Amino acid sequence: MVRKSKKQRNEEQRVRQDKLRDSKRDECRAERDDMARALLWIMIRETLREKDPRKALDLLRDSVVTELEIQGFHVKHAEDDFEALAARYAAAFARGLTPFRPKPHLKPKKAPSGDPTSGSPS
């Protein structure tokens, strides 16, 4: 069997990935990054409710940065990035907001008028 060219394999991979992304979007399925973002938001939000939020946030930062250091990331950059993200999340929390952008593709699609699933009388 003749091996496909790299260009052809890459094109087939691109098509597969496009189909997968479209399917996940249509099903409103969260991806790994969505889960990680939500988890970090919850963890930071909870530290801000502690008696000593700075101490709790420092413990969380140290835990996250240690894991990133084990993976080979630069400690100072990881600390700076965590602090910037925590500040952004804290500002949103203080205003009673969520730090995430709206995802219009996840909103329920409107059924055409006259459609029995639309919930409106015909």
C-alpha positions as CSV (number, residue, x, y, z in Angstrom):
1,M,0.0,0.0,0.0
2,V,1.3,3.4,-1.0
3,R,1.9,5.8,1.9
4,K,-0.1,9.1,1.7
5,S,1.8,12.3,1.3
6,K,2.3,14.5,4.3
7,K,0.1,17.1,2.7
8,Q,-2.7,14.7,2.2
9,R,-2.5,13.3,5.8
10,N,-2.5,16.8,7.1
11,E,-5.5,17.8,5.1
12,E,-7.4,14.6,6.2
13,Q,-6.5,15.5,9.8
14,R,-7.8,19.0,9.4
15,V,-11.1,17.7,8.1
16,R,-11.4,15.3,11.0
17,Q,-10.6,18.0,13.5
18,D,-13.1,20.4,11.9
19,K,-15.9,17.7,12.1
20,L,-15.0,17.0,15.7
21,R,-15.1,20.7,16.7
22,D,-18.4,21.2,14.9
23,S,-19.9,18.2,16.6
24,K,-18.7,19.3,20.0
25,R,-20.1,22.8,19.4
26,D,-23.4,21.4,18.2
27,E,-23.7,19.2,21.3
28,C,-22.6,22.1,23.6
29,R,-19.9,19.8,25.0
30,A,-17.2,21.4,27.3
31,E,-13.6,20.7,26.3
32,R,-10.7,20.2,28.7
33,D,-9.8,23.9,28.7
34,D,-13.4,24.9,29.5
35,M,-13.3,22.5,32.5
36,A,-9.9,23.7,33.7
37,R,-11.0,27.4,33.4
38,A,-14.2,26.7,35.4
39,L,-12.3,24.8,38.0
40,L,-9.7,27.5,38.5
41,W,-12.5,30.1,38.7
42,I,-14.2,28.1,41.4
43,M,-11.0,27.6,43.3
44,I,-10.0,31.3,43.2
45,R,-13.5,32.4,44.1
46,E,-13.5,30.1,47.1
47,T,-10.1,31.4,48.3
48,L,-11.6,35.0,48.2
49,R,-14.3,33.8,50.7
50,E,-11.7,32.7,53.2
51,K,-10.9,34.5,56.4
52,D,-7.5,35.3,55.1
53,P,-7.9,35.4,51.3
54,R,-4.3,36.4,50.5
55,K,-3.0,33.4,52.5
56,A,-5.4,31.0,50.8
57,L,-4.6,32.4,47.3
58,D,-0.9,32.1,48.0
59,L,-1.4,28.4,48.9
60,L,-3.3,27.8,45.7
61,R,-0.7,29.7,43.6
62,D,2.1,27.7,45.2
63,S,0.3,24.4,44.4
64,V,-0.4,25.3,40.8
65,V,3.1,26.7,40.2
66,T,4.7,23.6,41.7
67,E,2.8,21.4,39.3
68,L,3.7,23.7,36.4
69,E,7.4,23.7,37.5
70,I,7.4,19.8,37.5
71,Q,6.2,20.0,33.9
72,G,9.1,22.3,33.0
73,F,7.5,25.8,33.1
74,H,9.4,28.8,34.3
75,V,8.4,29.5,38.0
76,K,8.5,33.3,37.9
77,H,6.4,33.5,34.7
78,A,3.9,31.0,36.1
79,E,3.6,33.0,39.3
80,D,3.2,36.2,37.4
81,D,0.6,34.7,35.1
82,F,-1.3,33.1,38.0
83,E,-1.4,36.5,39.9
84,A,-2.6,38.3,36.8
85,L,-5.4,35.7,36.3
86,A,-6.3,35.8,40.0
87,A,-6.5,39.6,39.9
88,R,-8.8,39.4,36.9
89,Y,-11.0,36.8,38.5
90,A,-11.1,38.7,41.9
91,A,-12.2,41.9,40.1
92,A,-15.0,39.9,38.4
93,F,-16.0,38.3,41.7
94,A,-16.1,41.7,43.5
95,R,-18.6,42.9,40.9
96,G,-20.6,39.8,41.1
97,L,-19.8,38.8,37.5
98,T,-18.1,35.9,35.8
99,P,-14.7,36.4,34.1
100,F,-15.7,34.4,31.0
101,R,-16.8,35.7,27.7
102,P,-20.3,34.8,26.6
103,K,-20.4,31.8,24.2
104,P,-23.3,32.6,21.8
105,H,-22.8,29.3,20.0
106,L,-24.0,27.5,23.2
107,K,-27.3,29.4,23.5
108,P,-30.3,27.3,22.5
109,K,-31.1,27.7,18.9
110,K,-34.5,29.2,18.2
111,A,-36.9,26.9,16.5
112,P,-38.6,28.2,13.3
113,S,-42.1,29.7,13.9
114,G,-44.8,27.1,13.6
115,D,-42.4,24.4,14.8
116,P,-44.2,22.3,17.5
117,T,-41.0,22.3,19.6
118,S,-40.8,26.1,19.7
119,G,-43.2,26.3,22.6
120,S,-45.2,29.0,21.0
121,P,-48.8,28.6,19.8
122,S,-49.3,28.3,16.0
